[in-house]
Amino acid sequence: RNNFFDKVIRDGFGSMLCFTVIMDDITTPSMHVNDIERVFHKFVEQLKPINHLLIVDPFFYPEFGKVDKVAKKFIRLIDPIIKEIVKITVVSNGKNKSSIRKYIENLKKANPKIQLENYITQNFHDRFWLNPTAKKGMVVGTSINGIGNKISLVDTLNSVDASQVIEEVYKIINQKQEQSAQG
């Protein structure tokens, strides 16, 4: 009872009317690959309906020798939405550019209509998978090549946070496009 009153005093009575569903999960090295995929499937399902997947991941592209393995893992993780996606936009740190072409080849085998856009920035630390049209997203605690190797969080972003990340990404993309047009 005292906690209730403390909350009302601290946050106002309106705070008692706002409810959110928390949906997060943890992946660990002890999990079977099928269990990890099930965890990701429940999160990527939340991005539907989707035709554009926006990935913010500084280390999205692996070293060239690991591209096939990592790309296939990514395809399995997004299996519930892979056929709906027309475009994937990747915002990374720009390392391992030599892997992009081979990554695209793997994606095209899974869905020939997918187009891939790439942007480079050093402005992001965390990893986000977003549906920019529906303003939905998820935060992923590690890059694809790290999933299953260490303990890592996967969580749904609320629509306000997803919108804010999407807005920041588009500021960077628009800035890069303006620089390209000028230079």
N, C-alpha and C positions, 0 to 999 in steps of 0.2 A: 504494500500500500504506500509506504513511504517512497519507494522507487518511482511509483506512478506519479506522485505529487512532485517529486524532484524533477522528473522528466517534463512535466507540464510547465513547471516554473522555468526550467532551463531552456526548453525548446518551444514553448507555447502549446496550447491545446490542439492547434491544427496539426502538430506533428503526430498526434495520436490517430489521425485520419489517413495518413500516408503509409501505404503498405507496399513493400517490394518483395518479390520472390528472389531468393538468393539461389543461384545455380552455379556452383563451381565444382571443380574436380581436380584431382591430383593424379599425375602419371608418375610411375616409379620404374626403376630398372627391373624390379621383381615381377612386374606385370607382363603377362603374355601379350604378344603383338596384337592379337585379336581383341583383347580387353582395351588396349590403348586406342585401337581404331574405333571401338564402340563408344569410348569417351568422346572422341572427336566427332563422331557422327551425330551424337545428340546435340552438340554445339553448332555444327555447320547446318544441321536441319533448321535451327532457329534463324538462320540467315535467309531462309526462303520467304517469298519468291525472289529469285536472284538471277540476274544475267550478267552482272559485273561484280567481280570479286576484287577488292582492293586490299593488297597485302603490304603492310609496313613491317619490314624485317631487315635490320641492318645486314644480317648474314644469311639472307635467303638463298643465295647461290653458293653452292659448295665448291671445293676444289674440283678441277676438271675430271679427275679420275673417279670422283664419287657422284657425278651428276646422275647417272642412270639409277643408282640405288636411291638417292635422295628424291629424285623426281618421281620415281615409282611409289615411294612412301607417301609423298604429298598427294599423289593421285588417289591412293587408297584412303587417305584421311579425308579427302573431299568427295569421296565416291557418291554420297547422297545428292550432291549438287553438280557434279562434273558435267552432266549432259545439258544442264540449264545454262551454264556459263558461256557467254559469247566473248567476254573480254576479262582479262586479268591484268591489273595494273600493279606492278611491283615497285615499291620504294625501298631501296637498299643503300648500302654504303659504297657501292660501286666496285667492290673487290670481286675477283673471280668473274670478270666480264666474259672471259673465254668460255664460260660454262653456259651462257645464255642460249646460244643457238642449239646446243644439245638438249637443254632443258625444254625448249620449245618443241623440238622433235618428239620428245616423250609425251608432252601434253597433247600434241596433235594426234598421236596414236590413240589417246583416250577420248578425245573430242576434236575432230578435224576443224570445227568452226571457231575454235578458241583463237583469239588474237592476244598477244602479249605486249604490253607497254612497260618501259623501264624508266625510272627516275632515280637520280642519285642525290643523297643528302646525308649530312652527318647530324641532323637535328633530332633524330629519334633514337631512343635507347630501347624502349619496349617493343614488343611485337604485337601487331593488331591484324586481324582478319575482318574485313568490313564489307557490308553491302551499302554502298553510298546512296543508292536510290531509296531504300527503305529505312536508312539511318539506323542500321542494326550492326552489331559487331561483337567481337570476342577478343579477349586478350590471351595471348599464349606466352607462357613463361620462357620458352626457349625456341630456337630456330628448328626447322624441320629435322636437320641432321642430328640435333640433340635430343629429340623426343624419344623417350624410352631409355636414355642413357643416364639421366640424373632425375631427381625428384623435381617436378615442375607443375606449375599451376595452369589450368585452363579455366576461363571464367567468361561469362556473358557481360558485356558492357550495357549499362542502361542507355536509353536513347539520348539523353543529354550528353553523356560522355562520348558515345559513338559519334554524335553530331559534331562535337568539339574536335575530336581527332580528325574526322573527315574534313572539316573546315580548315584545320591546320595543314593537312596534306594538300588540299587544293590550293592553298596560298603558295606553297612551295612549288607545286606543279605549274601554276600560272606564272610564277616568277621565272621558273626555268624556261617556259615557253616564250616569255617576253624576251629573255636574254638571247635565246636562239634566234628569234626573229630580228633582233637588233644586230647580232653579231656574226 
